[in-house]
Amino acid sequence: MKKEKQLDGFTLIELIIVMAIFGIIMLGVMKIADPLAKVMERSSTKEKSAAYVDNISDYLDKSMRYAKYMRVYEGEFSDYGMTEEEIAKDFVDTYYDGCISNDGSSVGLMKGKLHILKLINVTSYESSPGNVQDVSVIGADPTDIIKPGQVWDTVYKFTCGDSYKEAEEPDGTPIIKWKTTAKIELDNTSMAINPEHLENYGYYYRYGYSKFEVVSHDSSKVEGDDDSKNVTYSALTPDPTVTGSSRFAISIVAYPVGNKMKTVDDGSTWFKSPCYMNTMSMYLINADTAGDMKTDKMQKQLSNGDPDGDSLTPVITYDSSFFKYSPTGVAPSTDNLYFVYVVPSELYLT
């Protein structure tokens, strides 16, 4: 009689038990893998944003390091009751009025280029109660969209004014008989950083040194943030370190678009992780030694109003080479920063 072959295998109950064990193992793996993936994602974001911030810092350093005179404005120029052109003209009149170039064969009023470097933190502001106004960039293409984090460089060509000193009061005060103010003309405007840096990231700029510290893990403290409470927030707060031409600094925060917030009661600027902050610091070589740099200026005029070439004498004429401005008596209308400066290598003979 032929015996039937008996096949070995798993029973249905055994299969169910194995699948249950496998499911438990996979659940444990997922619980471990998910935080690791988030850590890797945040690490990648931080590395990329840090590289972008370094690029921006390098550009700012190369642009401004050799400025002889500089003014820093917080907020919009309208906060100071002036237009951008008036700001530029006043700068040239203050520092370069009557300056000349002398190449050994001819003498003429000095020409040059003035830069207004614009660091954009916000794109609109309330110019008056209920009146919201967009931030504009003079000279930009009308199709350009102004975004937080952009850096714009607006360049003006100028010719110095020519105020001549004919006499002095008993106390030594000069009597200016003839004054022609500087002439300025818009040359060009360009976006100074790679647009690629702004595709997924925004940047926030603050003049001076700053602290960047974790302040909360509770999203309920941030108005309008519906994320879970397992989130980290860092606050950018000013550092009391004194800044100036010998210790010039700009703090830069990089953050994924949508992660910047400013809704806490004390007015500090909060950022949701992942984010990265770096402080660009440098020594303004020419500004710090402006008092040692001689500038040829016209000193007299003839009776017919023409300059007396024999009286062109090198003189040291400068006020403080570095100023930081904030609106008087009111808060700035925006967090935007504007740097007005001239680099000596861009000065030349008329």
Phi, psi and omega per residue, in radians:
M1 nan 2.305 -3.049
K2 -1.432 2.225 3.139
K3 -1.488 2.429 3.081
E4 -1.356 2.426 -3.134
K5 -1.367 2.215 -3.118
Q6 -1.631 2.177 -3.121
L7 -1.611 2.335 3.077
D8 -1.519 2.657 3.100
G9 -3.096 -3.054 -3.139
F10 -1.641 2.490 3.034
T11 -1.402 2.889 -3.140
L12 -1.056 -0.671 -3.133
I13 -1.139 -0.708 3.124
E14 -1.118 -0.707 3.111
L15 -1.095 -0.724 3.138
I16 -1.106 -0.707 -3.141
I17 -1.134 -0.769 3.134
V18 -1.077 -0.775 -3.137
M19 -1.120 -0.635 3.117
A20 -1.146 -0.757 3.118
I21 -1.105 -0.762 3.129
F22 -1.069 -0.709 3.112
G23 -1.092 -0.699 3.132
I24 -1.142 -0.732 3.125
I25 -1.105 -0.780 -3.129
M26 -1.113 -0.651 3.107
L27 -1.095 -0.718 3.100
G28 -1.143 -0.704 3.116
V29 -1.102 -0.739 -3.132
M30 -1.119 -0.675 3.131
K31 -1.132 -0.536 3.097
I32 -1.418 -0.721 -3.041
A33 -1.225 -0.624 -3.080
D34 -1.107 -0.863 3.069
P35 -1.070 -0.642 3.119
L36 -1.116 -0.695 3.122
A37 -1.109 -0.708 3.129
K38 -1.155 -0.690 3.102
V39 -1.096 -0.758 3.139
M40 -1.124 -0.691 -3.140
E41 -1.136 -0.791 3.134
R42 -1.137 -0.658 3.116
S43 -1.119 -0.730 3.119
S44 -1.136 -0.732 3.121
T45 -1.085 -0.746 -3.122
K46 -1.139 -0.738 -3.137
E47 -1.108 -0.760 -3.127
K48 -1.185 -0.775 -3.134
S49 -1.147 -0.626 3.114
A50 -1.120 -0.680 3.112
A51 -1.138 -0.717 3.119
Y52 -1.126 -0.754 3.131
V53 -1.092 -0.694 3.101
D54 -1.077 -0.692 3.114
N55 -1.113 -0.757 3.122
I56 -1.133 -0.741 3.123
S57 -1.055 -0.739 3.129
D58 -1.077 -0.728 -3.131
Y59 -1.123 -0.809 -3.133
L60 -1.086 -0.696 3.128
D61 -1.082 -0.869 -3.105
K62 -1.149 -0.543 -3.085
S63 -1.304 -0.692 -2.930
M64 -1.940 -0.209 -3.013
R65 -0.977 -0.638 -3.027
Y66 -1.769 0.259 3.079
A67 -1.105 2.368 3.113
K68 -1.471 -0.707 3.081
Y69 -2.214 2.553 3.138
M70 -2.620 2.504 2.983
R71 -2.209 2.385 3.129
V72 -1.985 2.202 -3.138
Y73 -2.021 2.294 3.006
E74 -1.739 2.283 -3.102
G75 1.567 -3.047 -3.105
E76 -1.470 2.709 3.134
F77 -1.073 -0.492 3.107
S78 -1.115 -0.382 3.072
D79 -1.113 -0.380 -3.100
Y80 -1.820 0.140 3.109
G81 1.240 0.445 -3.101
M82 -2.382 2.711 2.995
T83 -1.537 2.958 3.117
E84 -1.079 -0.732 3.127
E85 -1.094 -0.665 3.116
E86 -1.184 -0.653 3.075
I87 -1.071 -0.801 -3.124
A88 -1.117 -0.773 -3.112
K89 -1.140 -0.725 3.128
D90 -1.118 -0.646 3.109
F91 -1.061 -0.856 -3.110
V92 -1.146 -0.730 3.128
D93 -1.104 -0.630 -3.097
T94 -1.222 -0.792 -2.978
Y95 -1.771 -0.408 -3.010
Y96 -2.198 0.210 3.132
D97 -1.053 2.192 3.108
G98 1.392 0.041 -3.122
C99 -1.234 2.510 -3.119
I100 -2.226 2.841 2.983
S101 -2.024 2.472 -3.118
N102 -2.385 1.886 -3.111
D103 -1.654 0.208 3.121
G104 1.715 -0.440 -3.133
S105 -2.052 -0.390 -3.141
S106 -2.589 2.734 -3.116
V107 -2.217 2.416 3.101
G108 -2.776 2.886 3.090
L109 -1.086 2.472 -3.076
M110 -1.287 2.491 2.987
K111 -2.019 2.869 3.115
G112 -3.079 -2.959 3.114
K113 -2.190 2.378 3.106
L114 -1.978 2.341 -3.136
H115 -1.863 2.448 2.921
I116 -2.128 1.821 -3.126
L117 -1.571 2.167 -3.001
K118 -1.991 2.045 3.113
L119 -1.802 1.938 -2.993
I120 -1.614 2.070 3.041
N121 -1.795 -0.635 3.135
V122 -2.317 2.720 -3.052
T123 -1.949 -0.021 3.079
S124 -2.654 2.800 -3.133
Y125 -2.753 2.848 3.130
E126 -1.616 1.764 -3.105
S127 -1.247 -0.454 3.043
S128 -2.717 2.832 -3.092
P129 -0.896 2.073 3.113
G130 1.440 -0.030 -3.112
N131 -1.959 1.742 -3.129
V132 -1.595 2.282 -3.078
Q133 -2.164 2.427 3.103
D134 -1.380 2.519 3.026
V135 -1.281 2.287 -3.139
S136 -2.013 2.714 3.092
V137 -2.107 1.937 -3.122
I138 -1.068 2.277 3.103
G139 1.566 -0.163 3.118
A140 -1.264 2.678 3.086
D141 -1.121 2.370 -3.125
P142 -0.997 -0.396 -3.139
T143 -1.470 -0.192 3.139
D144 -1.215 2.374 3.096
I145 -1.715 2.158 3.133
I146 -1.367 2.185 -3.098
K147 -2.200 2.625 3.020
P148 -1.049 2.380 3.136
G149 1.766 -0.253 -3.142
Q150 -1.218 2.657 3.015
V151 -2.175 2.101 -3.122
W152 -1.981 2.480 3.085
D153 -2.072 1.924 3.085
T154 -1.788 2.216 -3.055
V155 -1.996 2.291 3.057
Y156 -1.991 2.360 2.960
K157 -1.509 2.455 -3.132
F158 -2.437 2.720 2.951
T159 -2.127 2.275 -3.075
C160 -1.067 2.629 2.975
G161 -1.308 2.994 -3.091
D162 -2.383 1.428 3.031
S163 -1.547 2.255 -3.099
Y164 -2.017 2.480 -3.114
K165 -1.721 2.044 -3.117
E166 -1.775 -0.550 -3.098
A167 -2.680 3.034 3.125
E168 -2.295 2.602 2.998
E169 -1.234 2.871 3.118
P170 -0.949 -0.536 -3.130
D171 -1.494 0.091 3.116
G172 1.622 -0.045 3.126
T173 -1.191 2.220 -3.113
P174 -1.227 2.480 3.019
I175 -1.732 1.980 -3.116
I176 -1.578 2.001 -3.087
K177 -1.558 -0.428 -3.064
W178 -2.571 2.215 -3.096
K179 -2.395 2.149 3.011
T180 -2.073 2.098 -3.076
T181 -1.339 2.943 -3.087
A182 -1.107 2.655 3.036
K183 -1.892 2.265 3.130
I184 -2.200 2.677 -3.123
E185 -2.606 2.297 3.117
L186 -1.083 2.225 3.139
D187 -1.703 -1.045 -3.139
N188 -2.848 2.837 3.042
T189 -2.349 2.351 -3.138
S190 -2.469 2.613 3.021
M191 -1.395 2.153 -2.874
A192 -1.538 -0.239 -3.124
I193 -2.088 2.756 -3.096
N194 -1.081 2.177 3.125
P195 -0.983 -0.434 3.108
E196 -1.024 -0.563 -3.125
H197 -1.138 -0.326 -3.037
L198 -1.849 0.064 -3.102
E199 -1.148 -0.739 -3.096
N200 -2.165 -0.042 -3.057
Y201 -2.214 2.601 2.939
G202 -1.981 2.848 -3.130
Y203 -2.354 2.502 3.138
Y204 -2.154 2.300 -3.062
Y205 -2.020 2.409 3.044
R206 -2.391 2.281 3.120
Y207 -1.229 2.404 3.096
G208 1.682 -3.123 3.093
Y209 -1.427 2.601 -3.114
S210 -2.471 2.774 3.006
K211 -1.809 2.522 3.130
F212 -2.290 1.743 -2.961
E213 -2.236 2.547 3.070
V214 -1.145 2.273 -3.076
V215 -2.074 -0.389 -3.088
S216 -2.881 2.695 2.981
H217 -2.071 0.236 -3.027
D218 -2.002 1.883 -3.105
S219 -1.198 -0.293 -3.134
S220 -1.159 -0.291 3.129
K221 -1.452 -0.143 -3.108
V222 -1.937 1.987 -3.096
E223 -1.056 2.300 3.069
G224 1.488 0.013 3.131
D225 -1.778 2.017 -3.064
D226 -1.738 0.133 -3.134
D227 -1.143 2.898 3.079
S228 -1.157 2.936 -3.083
K229 -1.341 -0.117 3.136
N230 -1.517 1.038 -3.096
V231 -2.338 2.542 3.124
T232 -1.841 2.347 3.084
Y233 -2.087 2.424 3.081
S234 -2.120 2.501 -3.113
A235 -1.932 2.411 3.062
L236 -1.705 1.995 -3.115
T237 -2.208 2.541 -3.093
P238 -1.115 2.512 3.021
D239 -1.716 2.426 -3.076
P240 -1.244 -0.035 -3.137
T241 -0.975 2.231 -3.104
V242 -1.241 2.376 3.117
T243 -2.016 2.832 3.139
G244 3.081 -2.817 -3.094
S245 -1.164 -0.512 3.140
S246 -1.564 -0.201 3.117
R247 -2.541 1.345 -3.059
F248 -1.688 2.335 -3.067
A249 -2.594 2.554 3.007
I250 -2.349 2.215 3.075
S251 -1.611 2.332 -3.076
I252 -2.200 2.214 3.071
V253 -1.955 2.257 3.028
A254 -1.817 2.372 -3.105
Y255 -2.590 2.529 3.037
P256 -1.046 2.483 -3.101
V257 -0.924 2.251 -3.128
G258 1.730 -0.158 -3.078
N259 -1.639 -0.031 3.122
K260 -1.573 2.403 3.125
M261 -2.458 2.614 3.085
K262 -2.572 1.165 -3.030
T263 -2.201 0.080 -3.135
V264 -1.371 2.786 -2.968
D265 -1.111 -0.610 -3.061
D266 -1.434 0.005 3.079
G267 1.424 0.013 3.134
S268 -1.235 2.776 -3.092
T269 -1.648 2.082 -3.119
W270 -1.839 2.564 3.099
F271 -2.297 2.412 3.124
K272 -1.570 2.376 3.134
S273 -1.088 2.526 0.095
P274 -1.501 2.463 3.096
C275 -2.677 2.921 -3.050
Y276 -2.573 2.405 3.119
M277 -2.197 2.416 3.057
N278 -2.432 2.539 3.095
T279 -1.874 2.100 3.073
M280 -1.555 2.069 3.132
S281 -2.182 2.551 3.130
M282 -2.768 2.963 3.131
Y283 -1.874 2.042 3.112
L284 -1.364 1.639 -2.955
I285 -0.987 -0.936 -3.056
N286 -1.271 -0.630 -3.124
A287 -1.158 -0.654 -3.093
D288 -1.267 -0.367 -3.129
T289 -2.024 0.388 -3.080
A290 -1.021 -0.581 -3.123
G291 -1.176 -0.305 3.132
D292 -1.666 -0.037 -3.073
M293 -1.786 2.096 -3.092
K294 -1.435 2.503 3.110
T295 -2.198 2.221 3.069
D296 -1.261 2.229 3.122
K297 -2.327 2.620 3.053
M298 -1.277 2.319 -3.031
Q299 -1.899 -0.470 -3.041
K300 -2.404 3.000 2.956
Q301 -2.388 2.665 3.066
L302 -1.396 2.982 -3.092
S303 -1.061 -0.477 3.134
N304 -1.549 0.086 3.096
G305 1.612 -0.094 3.114
D306 -1.385 2.615 3.094
P307 -1.203 2.510 3.085
D308 -1.589 1.822 -3.055
G309 -1.051 -0.464 -3.116
D310 -1.261 -0.229 -3.061
S311 -1.773 0.196 -3.130
L312 -1.371 1.858 -3.012
T313 -2.178 2.360 3.073
P314 -1.082 2.187 3.110
V315 -2.363 2.661 3.048
I316 -1.603 1.942 -3.094
T317 -2.339 1.838 3.112
Y318 -2.812 2.621 2.926
D319 -1.591 -2.899 3.050
S320 -0.995 2.394 -3.013
S321 -1.389 -0.203 -3.022
F322 -2.426 2.227 3.095
F323 -2.331 2.459 2.971
K324 -2.018 2.252 -3.066
Y325 -1.982 2.501 2.926
S326 -2.315 2.590 3.136
P327 -0.982 2.485 -3.101
T328 -1.393 2.126 3.001
G329 1.383 -0.105 -3.137
V330 -2.410 2.808 3.076
A331 -1.355 2.590 3.078
P332 -1.011 2.540 -3.117
S333 -1.249 -0.384 3.086
T334 -2.463 3.020 3.039
D335 -1.604 0.078 -3.076
N336 -1.155 2.652 -3.136
L337 -2.104 2.437 3.130
Y338 -2.273 2.208 -3.140
F339 -1.974 2.063 -3.133
V340 -1.875 2.186 -3.066
Y341 -2.786 2.857 3.052
V342 -2.261 2.383 3.088
V343 -1.769 2.206 -3.082
P344 -0.921 -0.550 -3.103
S345 -1.181 -0.227 3.141
E346 -1.782 0.268 3.050
L347 -1.699 2.502 -3.106
Y348 -2.721 3.004 -3.066
L349 -1.348 2.478 3.074
T350 -1.024 nan nan
